[in-house]
Amino acid sequence: MGQRKSAKQFKLYPGIDTAIIAAMDAPPNPDESRRRELGAFLRSRRERLSPSDTGIAAGTRRRTPGLRREEVAMIAGVGTTWYTWLEQGREVRPSVEVLTALCEALRLDAVEKRHLFILAGRQQPERRVAAPEKVDGPLLHMLQSLVLQPAYVVGRRWDVLAWNDAAVAIFGDYGLLEGDARNIVHLVFTSPHHRRLLVDWEDLAHIVLASFRAESAKYVGDPDFDRLIALMMRSSPEFRDWWPRRDVARRLTGVKHVRHPTAGAMAFGHMSLSIDDGSDIRLIVYTPLAEQNSIAKLRKLLDDLPAERRSA
């Protein structure tokens, strides 16, 4: 009792509309499924709120929990009928502004906001605020555990925030650098050591610059970014020539060849890993390859690394 009949069962009954049968046999439409889920999510958040949460008089007769649809529509500044269609999973497409208003009306937290925008097929506007950056204990522990993998942590502006001994052995002691000098873009374009160290320096510098431009779009107008870019325009003729081209790229993996001053030729697999905490902090890891006997060379460099150059 109450079981839904299949399309094949309905075919036993003459007079059943063939269009209905075809619709039952058709695979589910992903857009329709997403709209239904969006409506169900909105309804669940609406029913979670009490009128007192939003300053609305509760009244005496409420047959359903939470806010009414017309109350949510009023708070968000949208039409009640339109909002009802949205909860019903109808084919309406809310704008970013309307979704933002609904987030505020329904008191959604950051995770819920992101979920709502994904269900609505919209890109959530990013509000990037420059704040002090720090590397938490678990990430520091992971960084130091990568004994045979040069690795460092960079912030939103590609400043090097933390590093391990293997990174010191290959790239140099970041602890000797201060301010803008401890920045990946600054090092690649202005450090004679890095220019000699990086095989195919010009190709890599192009990729670094294009990747930096793509990521810095989130911080257009940020004074720290503007200061770094102005410094690079003064300090590097290549940066000054390439930056106006506005090339963008996103390269997270690859192989990097270095020419170490004492160990000679080495090769590393390169990986950039984002930290899923809402920040733009990333862990950059270089894994030595069998090529050029890189693993053995790195072991020797670490054995010979003076105590005063080891990371804290």
C-alpha positions in Angstrom: 0.0 0.0 0.0 1.3 3.5 -0.9 4.0 2.1 -3.2 4.7 4.1 -6.3 3.9 2.2 -9.5 6.7 1.9 -12.1 6.3 3.1 -15.7 6.1 -0.6 -16.8 3.2 -1.2 -14.4 1.3 1.8 -15.8 1.7 0.4 -19.3 -0.7 -2.4 -18.3 -3.5 0.2 -18.0 -5.0 1.4 -21.3 -5.5 5.2 -21.7 -2.5 6.2 -19.6 -0.9 9.2 -21.2 2.3 8.1 -23.0 3.9 11.4 -22.1 3.6 10.6 -18.4 5.1 7.2 -19.0 8.0 8.6 -20.9 8.6 11.2 -18.2 8.7 8.4 -15.6 11.2 6.4 -17.6 13.4 9.5 -18.3 16.5 9.9 -16.2 16.3 12.6 -13.5 17.2 16.2 -14.7 20.2 17.4 -12.7 19.0 21.0 -12.8 15.6 20.0 -11.5 17.2 18.0 -8.7 19.3 20.9 -7.7 16.4 23.3 -7.7 14.4 20.9 -5.5 17.3 20.6 -3.1 17.7 24.4 -3.1 14.0 24.8 -2.2 14.2 22.1 0.5 17.3 23.8 2.0 15.6 27.2 2.1 12.6 25.6 3.8 14.7 23.9 6.4 16.5 27.1 7.3 13.2 29.1 7.4 11.6 26.5 9.7 14.6 26.7 12.0 14.0 30.4 12.8 11.5 31.6 15.3 9.7 35.0 14.7 11.5 36.4 17.8 14.8 35.7 16.1 14.0 38.4 13.5 11.9 40.8 15.6 8.6 39.6 14.2 5.6 39.3 16.6 4.7 35.6 16.8 1.0 36.1 17.1 -1.3 33.3 18.4 -2.0 31.0 15.4 0.9 29.4 13.7 0.3 26.0 12.1 3.9 25.5 10.9 7.2 25.9 12.7 9.5 28.8 12.1 8.9 31.8 9.8 6.2 32.0 7.2 7.3 32.3 3.5 5.8 35.8 3.4 7.9 36.8 6.4 11.1 35.6 4.8 10.2 37.4 1.6 9.5 40.6 3.5 12.8 40.6 5.4 14.7 39.8 2.2 12.9 42.4 0.1 11.5 40.0 -2.5 8.0 39.0 -3.6 6.2 36.4 -1.7 5.1 34.5 -4.8 8.6 34.5 -6.3 10.0 33.2 -3.0 7.3 30.5 -2.9 8.3 29.4 -6.4 12.0 29.3 -5.3 11.1 26.9 -2.4 8.9 24.9 -4.7 11.9 24.2 -7.0 10.4 26.1 -9.9 12.7 27.4 -12.7 13.6 30.7 -11.3 17.2 32.0 -11.1 17.9 34.3 -8.2 20.6 36.9 -8.6 23.7 37.2 -6.4 22.1 40.2 -4.6 18.9 38.3 -3.9 20.8 35.3 -2.6 22.8 37.5 -0.3 19.6 39.1 1.0 18.2 35.6 1.7 21.4 34.6 3.5 20.9 37.6 5.8 17.2 37.0 6.2 17.7 33.4 7.2 20.7 34.0 9.4 23.0 31.6 7.5 26.5 31.1 8.6 29.5 31.0 6.2 29.2 27.2 5.4 25.4 27.5 4.8 25.9 30.6 2.6 28.4 28.7 0.4 26.0 25.7 0.2 23.1 28.0 -0.8 25.2 29.7 -3.6 26.3 26.3 -4.9 22.8 24.9 -5.1 21.7 28.1 -6.8 24.5 27.8 -9.4 26.0 31.1 -8.5 29.5 32.3 -7.5 29.5 33.6 -4.0 31.1 37.1 -3.9 34.3 37.1 -2.0 35.1 39.7 0.5 38.8 39.6 1.0 40.1 41.4 4.0 43.8 41.6 4.7 44.4 40.2 8.1 47.5 39.0 10.0 48.6 35.6 8.8 49.8 32.8 11.0 50.7 29.2 10.5 48.9 27.0 13.0 50.5 24.2 14.9 49.2 21.2 12.9 50.4 22.7 9.6 53.8 23.5 11.2 54.1 19.9 12.4 53.3 18.6 8.9 55.8 21.0 7.4 58.6 19.8 9.7 57.7 16.1 9.2 58.5 16.4 5.5 62.2 15.6 6.1 63.2 14.7 2.6 60.8 17.1 0.8 61.7 20.8 0.6 58.6 22.7 1.6 57.4 26.1 2.7 54.1 27.8 3.5 53.1 31.0 1.7 50.4 33.5 2.5 47.9 35.4 0.2 50.7 37.6 -1.2 53.1 34.7 -1.6 55.2 35.8 1.4 57.1 32.8 2.9 55.6 32.3 6.4 57.3 29.0 7.4 59.8 26.5 5.9 61.6 23.3 6.7 65.3 22.3 6.7 65.1 20.7 3.3 63.9 24.0 1.9 66.9 25.8 3.4 69.2 23.2 1.9 67.9 23.8 -1.6 66.6 27.4 -1.8 68.5 29.2 1.0 67.8 30.4 4.5 64.5 32.4 4.5 65.3 33.5 8.0 67.9 35.9 6.7 65.3 37.8 4.7 62.9 40.4 6.0 59.7 42.1 4.7 59.2 42.1 1.0 62.5 40.3 0.4 60.9 37.1 1.9 58.4 36.9 -1.0 58.4 34.3 -3.8 57.8 36.8 -6.6 60.6 39.1 -5.2 63.0 36.2 -4.9 62.3 34.8 -8.4 62.8 38.2 -10.1 65.4 39.9 -8.0 67.6 37.2 -6.3 70.8 36.4 -8.2 70.9 33.1 -6.3 67.4 32.1 -7.5 68.2 33.1 -11.1 71.2 30.8 -11.1 69.5 28.1 -9.2 66.4 27.7 -11.4 67.0 26.0 -14.7 64.8 27.5 -17.4 64.5 30.6 -15.3 62.6 32.6 -17.9 59.9 30.0 -18.5 59.4 29.6 -14.7 59.4 33.3 -14.1 56.6 33.8 -16.7 54.5 31.1 -14.9 55.2 32.6 -11.5 54.1 36.0 -12.7 51.0 34.8 -14.5 49.9 32.7 -11.5 50.5 35.6 -9.1 48.4 37.9 -11.3 45.6 35.4 -11.4 45.5 35.0 -7.6 46.1 38.7 -6.8 42.8 39.6 -8.6 41.1 38.8 -5.3 43.0 41.6 -3.7 42.9 44.4 -6.3 43.5 47.7 -4.5 45.1 46.1 -1.4 47.9 48.4 -0.2 50.3 45.5 0.5 49.9 44.1 -3.0 50.2 47.5 -4.6 53.4 48.2 -2.6 54.9 44.9 -3.7 54.0 45.4 -7.4 55.4 48.9 -7.3 58.6 47.6 -5.8 58.9 44.9 -8.5 58.3 47.4 -11.2 61.3 49.4 -9.9 63.5 46.4 -9.2 63.1 44.0 -12.2 63.1 44.9 -15.9 61.5 41.6 -16.7 58.7 42.2 -14.3 58.3 45.7 -15.6 58.1 44.4 -19.2 55.8 41.4 -18.5 53.3 42.7 -15.9 51.4 45.0 -18.3 50.7 42.0 -20.6 48.2 40.8 -18.0 48.9 37.1 -18.7 47.2 34.7 -16.2 47.8 31.1 -15.5 47.1 28.4 -12.8 49.8 25.7 -12.6 49.7 23.6 -9.4 51.9 20.7 -10.4 55.0 20.1 -12.5 58.7 19.2 -12.4 61.3 21.8 -11.4 64.9 21.4 -12.3 67.5 23.2 -10.2 71.3 23.7 -10.5 72.4 23.7 -6.9 75.8 25.5 -6.2 77.3 22.4 -4.4 75.1 19.4 -5.3 74.7 20.2 -9.0 71.7 19.2 -11.1 68.6 18.1 -9.3 65.0 17.5 -10.2 61.8 17.8 -8.0 58.2 17.2 -8.4 56.3 20.4 -7.5 52.9 20.6 -5.8 50.9 23.5 -4.4 48.3 22.5 -1.7 45.6 24.9 -0.5 44.7 24.9 3.2 40.9 24.5 3.6 40.4 27.1 6.3 39.0 30.0 4.2 42.5 31.7 3.9 44.7 31.8 0.9 47.6 30.1 2.8 49.2 27.3 0.8 51.7 24.5 1.4 54.3 24.2 -1.4 56.1 20.9 -1.5 59.0 19.7 -3.7 59.6 15.9 -3.9 63.0 14.8 -5.0 63.0 12.6 -8.1 65.3 9.7 -9.0 66.4 11.7 -11.9 69.9 13.3 -11.4 70.3 11.2 -8.2 68.3 14.0 -6.5 67.3 12.0 -3.4 70.8 11.0 -2.4 72.0 14.6 -3.1 69.3 16.0 -0.9 70.3 13.6 1.9 73.9 14.8 1.7 72.9 18.4 1.7 70.8 17.9 4.9 73.6 16.0 6.6 76.0 18.9 5.8 73.5 21.7 6.8 75.0 23.7 9.7 73.0 23.8 12.9 72.6 27.6 12.7 70.9 27.3 9.3 68.3 24.8 10.4 64.7 26.0 10.9 63.4 26.4 14.4 
